[in-house]
Structures are given as structure tokens and as C-alpha cells.
Amino acid sequence: MNRADEDEYRQFVAVRLEPLRRTAYLLCRDWHTADDLVSITVGKLYRHWRRVRAAENVDAYVRAVLTHAWLDERRRPWRRERSTDELPEQADLVLPEPTLADREMLLDLLGQLPPRRRAVLVLRFYCDMSVEETADILGISAGTVKSQAARGLDALRLLMTGTSSARGELS
């Protein structure tokens, strides 16, 4: 962005910042979230300022960007959390520590999986890598990592329950 475009962008944002913030608040009914939405919107406007400036109705374009940012934020899982005044009761469920026999059984079960599926499970769940990191290491797509992980976990469940059809599901 050249200097003239940046000056025009700064002036546009300075004039419309408070109206944007109020609009965001009306959408989400929370000032902190409204500030986040405005921040996201302003960042998107900066990246695409030439396209924004060329729009027939710039204010409508900006409101559309803000609305889409709000809808995207609502889809995020952490936005579904609600605070309460009371803490939930503690669960009495305490998982036992895995024994050496459990670990050996898991290693045996992993050994029965095809190599790529085993590699995906080890990288994703033992090494705690993301889907993208696992895909990069193995040279496969993120979708393949997800499907291989799901199939690998299903196969491990079948093997643990001793289902005879599990062997056919492994390949």
C-alpha cells in the first residue's frame, strides 16, 4: 500500500471507528467482543483496501465485512461457553494410571496397524502435533491425516474389543 492509500485508509478508519464499534456491539451485545470484531474488520480492510475503496458503497461493504466477522466468531467453539456464578460439581470420575500391561497392549495394537496409519496416530496423539504439522512431516494432505487418524482410532477400538472383523478393517 502506498503512502496516499494508507493515509486515506487511516482517515476512513478514524472517522468510522466508533460507528463500527456500536454496530458490532448491537450484533454481539458485548463490548469486548465488539472490540475484537472491529479489530478483525479493520485488519481485513487494510489488507484489501484497494478493493474496499473501489466498492460502490464503501459503508455497506464494511458493514458486510463486520457482519461476516461476527458470524465467523459465533461459529468458534469457545464462543459457545457461558460463564455462571456457580461452579459445577466436581466429577468423581478419576481415571486410573495406565499400567505397564496397558502400555504393552497398546504398543501391540499399534503394531497391527498399517505403517502410515500408525505414524499418523503416533504423531497426532503421542507427539501432540497438529493436523497440519503431521501432514507436512508425512507429505500427505490434512484431509488424509484426519481420515487416517479416524480410521486408526476405529481400528484400535475394534482390536481392543476383540472383534474378529477388526483385522479386515485395518487395511
C-alpha positions in Angstrom: 0.0 0.0 0.0 1.4 3.4 -0.9 1.5 6.4 1.4 -1.6 8.1 -0.1 -3.6 4.9 0.2 -2.5 4.4 3.8 -3.4 8.0 4.7 -6.8 7.5 3.1 -7.3 4.2 5.0 -6.3 5.8 8.3 -8.7 8.7 7.8 -11.5 6.3 6.9 -11.0 4.2 10.0 -10.6 7.2 12.3 -14.0 8.6 11.1 -15.8 5.3 11.2 -14.3 3.5 14.2 -17.0 4.4 16.8 -19.9 3.7 14.5 -18.3 0.4 13.6 -17.9 -0.4 17.3 -21.5 0.5 18.1 -22.7 -1.7 15.2 -20.5 -4.6 16.4 -22.0 -4.2 19.9 -25.5 -4.3 18.5 -24.6 -7.6 16.8 -23.0 -9.3 19.8 -24.2 -7.4 22.9 -20.7 -7.5 24.5 -18.2 -4.6 24.3 -15.1 -6.8 24.5 -16.3 -9.0 21.6 -17.3 -5.9 19.7 -13.8 -4.5 20.0 -12.4 -7.8 18.8 -14.8 -7.7 15.8 -13.8 -4.2 14.9 -10.2 -5.2 15.1 -10.7 -8.1 12.8 -12.7 -5.9 10.4 -10.1 -3.1 10.4 -7.4 -5.7 9.7 -9.3 -7.1 6.7 -10.0 -3.6 5.4 -6.3 -2.8 5.5 -5.3 -6.0 3.6 -8.0 -5.3 0.9 -8.1 -1.5 0.9 -7.9 -1.1 -2.9 -10.9 -3.4 -3.3 -12.8 -1.7 -0.5 -12.1 1.8 -1.9 -13.4 0.6 -5.3 -16.7 -0.6 -3.9 -19.8 1.2 -5.0 -21.0 1.7 -1.4 -18.0 1.5 1.0 -20.0 1.7 4.2 -22.2 -1.2 3.1 -19.1 -3.2 2.2 -17.5 -2.5 5.6 -20.7 -3.5 7.4 -20.8 -6.7 5.4 -17.2 -7.5 6.5 -18.1 -6.7 10.1 -21.2 -9.0 9.9 -19.2 -11.8 8.4 -16.6 -11.4 11.1 -19.3 -11.7 13.8 -20.8 -14.8 12.2 -17.4 -16.4 12.0 -16.8 -15.6 15.7 -20.1 -17.2 16.7 -19.1 -20.4 15.0 -16.0 -20.7 17.1 -16.3 -23.3 19.9 -15.1 -21.0 22.7 -17.8 -18.5 22.0 -20.4 -21.2 23.0 -19.1 -21.2 26.5 -21.2 -19.3 29.1 -20.0 -18.0 32.4 -22.0 -18.8 35.5 -22.0 -17.7 39.1 -21.7 -21.2 40.4 -19.0 -23.8 39.7 -20.2 -27.2 38.5 -19.9 -30.1 40.9 -16.6 -31.9 40.7 -16.8 -35.2 38.8 -15.9 -38.2 41.0 -14.5 -39.9 37.9 -10.8 -40.4 38.3 -9.1 -42.4 35.5 -6.6 -45.0 36.8 -3.0 -44.7 35.8 -2.2 -46.9 32.9 -0.2 -50.0 33.9 2.7 -51.5 32.1 0.4 -54.2 30.7 -1.9 -51.5 29.3 1.1 -49.8 27.6 2.4 -53.1 26.2 -1.1 -53.9 24.9 -1.3 -50.5 23.2 2.1 -51.0 21.6 1.0 -54.4 20.3 -2.2 -53.0 18.9 -0.4 -50.1 17.3 2.0 -52.7 15.7 -1.0 -54.3 14.0 -1.9 -51.1 12.1 -0.5 -50.2 8.7 2.6 -48.0 8.9 1.1 -44.7 7.7 -1.9 -45.1 10.0 0.4 -45.9 12.9 2.6 -42.9 12.0 -0.4 -40.6 11.9 -1.7 -41.8 15.4 1.8 -41.5 16.9 2.4 -38.0 15.6 -1.1 -36.7 16.3 -1.7 -38.2 19.7 1.6 -39.2 21.3 3.7 -36.3 19.9 0.7 -33.9 20.2 1.2 -32.5 16.7 -1.5 -30.6 14.8 -3.1 -32.0 11.7 -1.0 -29.6 9.5 2.3 -30.5 11.2 1.5 -34.2 10.8 0.6 -33.7 7.1 3.9 -31.8 6.5 6.0 -34.4 8.1 4.4 -37.3 6.3 4.0 -35.5 3.0 0.2 -36.0 2.8 -2.8 -33.7 2.8 -4.5 -32.6 6.0 -7.6 -34.4 5.0 -5.7 -37.7 4.7 -4.3 -37.1 8.2 -7.8 -36.7 9.5 -9.2 -39.8 7.8 -6.2 -41.9 8.7 -6.5 -40.8 12.3 -10.2 -41.6 12.5 -9.7 -45.0 10.8 -6.8 -45.8 13.0 -8.7 -45.0 16.2 -11.6 -47.1 15.0 -9.3 -50.0 14.2 -7.7 -49.7 17.7 -11.2 -49.7 19.3 -12.1 -52.8 17.3 -8.9 -54.6 18.2 -9.3 -53.7 21.9 -12.8 -55.2 22.0 -11.5 -58.3 20.3 -13.9 -58.0 17.3 -12.9 -60.6 14.7 -13.8 -58.2 11.9 -11.1 -55.8 13.1 -8.4 -57.4 11.0 -10.4 -56.8 7.8 -10.8 -53.1 8.8 -7.1 -52.4 9.2 -6.1 -52.0 5.6 
